[in-house]
Amino acid sequence: MKKISIIVPIYKVEKYLERCVKSLINQTYANIEIILVDDGSPDNCPKICDEISKIDSRIKVIHKENGGLSDARNCGLLKASGDYVLFVDSDDYIELDACERLSDVIKQSPIDLVIGEYKEIRNNEITIKKHSNLSENKVYDARDYVISSIKCDEWYAPAWLNLYRREFLIKNNLYYKVGIYYEDIEMLPRLFLANPKIIYVEYPFYNYVIRQNSIMTSGKTLEKVQMSLDIYKEWLKLFSNINDELYRKYLYGILIKYYIATARQIKFSGWKIKEMNFCFALKYSLNYREKLKVIMYNFFPKQYIKIANKRRS
């Protein structure tokens, strides 16, 4: 039975922390360790962590100075002793049989990445996010997985969607970049370009709770704009070095899609990366719908951002 390390970064979530941890300590899969990383939280979270750790010997608590979500995840990864690692955000929770269901497929062959499904919970409305273009329990190489997922707009970035082989992460230096927003997006291509062996489990094991005051739902700042542009510049650099023409085409396509989605979310207009202009975006758009978005964004950016955000609200 493989050991799973569950890493939980914690900062100012005292209202939600116990719900999260209860979903971990009550897992039907026994061979786990729970690493609570108190990232210098100024509320009662440090005390709650210490109290909870007395209940279950599988819980380890790390108290550290505030360094952000990436730093907390990296710290937990370095302290983990499990064969596999699962990241859980402290304001979310997982199904009680999550570890059991995800670990069942590990027995088949050496797997680097087990990918599941999740429930997006917004104001009591639940949407299930799945991979409609994949077969359960089939082992994929990274290229086939990425292309299949991009075709259906299902190449998801969140760190918590996957069960990772710990040695694979460490061997490939797959640590989260510290001091940035959108750290999951920054990691996304690095993770898959390391060529993991992947298996998909058709089960929404993770409950992602969207809060209005979370980082992802907060407004525009110049810092966010610059960080997102830096990330997409790095994506472009990585993708440009791929010799496989079809693979590169799909990766360019998802880059354009992510760029426009981020522009809509934090409300900036224009092509702000030198090599990524209107012609490039139009050429590599994934389909006619994405081409239309590119045209609208290019010629009517303010109107497009306003309309797109209104449809999402």
RAJOFEN-V145040 format. One record per pair of residues at least 4 apart in sequence whose C-alpha atoms are under 6 Angstrom apart, sorted by the first residue. I is the first residue (numbers start at 1). GAP is how many residues later the second one is. If there is no record, write none. Layout:
I_GAP ; I_GAP
This chain:
2_81 ; 3_28 ; 3_29 ; 3_79 ; 3_80 ; 4_28 ; 4_78 ; 4_80 ; 4_81 ; 5_27 ; 5_28 ; 5_29 ; 5_75 ; 5_77 ; 5_80 ; 6_28 ; 6_29 ; 6_79 ; 6_80 ; 6_81 ; 7_28 ; 7_69 ; 7_80 ; 8_28 ; 8_29 ; 8_80 ; 8_81 ; 8_82 ; 9_28 ; 9_63 ; 10_27 ; 10_28 ; 10_29 ; 10_80 ; 11_28 ; 11_30 ; 12_29 ; 12_31 ; 13_4 ; 14_31 ; 16_75 ; 17_73 ; 18_4 ; 20_70 ; 20_72 ; 20_73 ; 23_70 ; 23_71 ; 23_73 ; 27_69 ; 27_70 ; 28_69 ; 29_70 ; 29_71 ; 33_25 ; 34_24 ; 34_25 ; 35_24 ; 35_25 ; 35_26 ; 36_25 ; 37_25 ; 38_24 ; 38_25 ; 39_25 ; 39_26 ; 39_27 ; 40_24 ; 40_25 ; 40_26 ; 53_6 ; 67_4 ; 70_106 ; 70_108 ; 71_107 ; 74_101 ; 76_4 ; 83_83 ; 84_80 ; 84_81 ; 84_82 ; 85_78 ; 85_79 ; 85_81 ; 86_77 ; 87_73 ; 88_72 ; 92_115 ; 92_116 ; 92_117 ; 93_114 ; 94_111 ; 94_112 ; 94_113 ; 95_110 ; 98_107 ; 99_4 ; 111_86 ; 112_52 ; 112_53 ; 112_84 ; 112_85 ; 113_50 ; 113_51 ; 113_85 ; 114_48 ; 114_49 ; 114_84 ; 114_85 ; 114_86 ; 115_47 ; 115_85 ; 116_84 ; 116_85 ; 116_87 ; 117_12 ; 117_13 ; 117_86 ; 117_87 ; 118_10 ; 118_11 ; 118_86 ; 118_87 ; 118_88 ; 118_89 ; 119_8 ; 119_9 ; 119_88 ; 119_89 ; 120_6 ; 120_7 ; 120_88 ; 121_4 ; 121_5 ; 121_87 ; 121_88 ; 122_88 ; 136_64 ; 136_65 ; 136_66 ; 137_62 ; 137_63 ; 138_61 ; 139_59 ; 139_60 ; 140_5 ; 140_58 ; 141_56 ; 142_4 ; 142_50 ; 142_53 ; 142_54 ; 149_5 ; 149_6 ; 150_4 ; 150_5 ; 157_27 ; 157_28 ; 157_31 ; 158_26 ; 159_25 ; 167_4 ; 169_5 ; 186_45 ; 189_4 ; 212_5 ; 220_46 ; 236_4 ; 239_9 ; 242_6 ; 253_31 ; 253_32 ; 253_33 ; 256_25 ; 263_4 ; 263_5 ; 264_41 ; 269_32 ; 271_6 ; 276_4 ; 281_4 ; 282_9 ; 285_5 ; 285_6 ; 293_4 ; 294_4 ; 296_4 ; 296_8 ; 297_4 ; 297_7 ; 300_4 ; 304_4
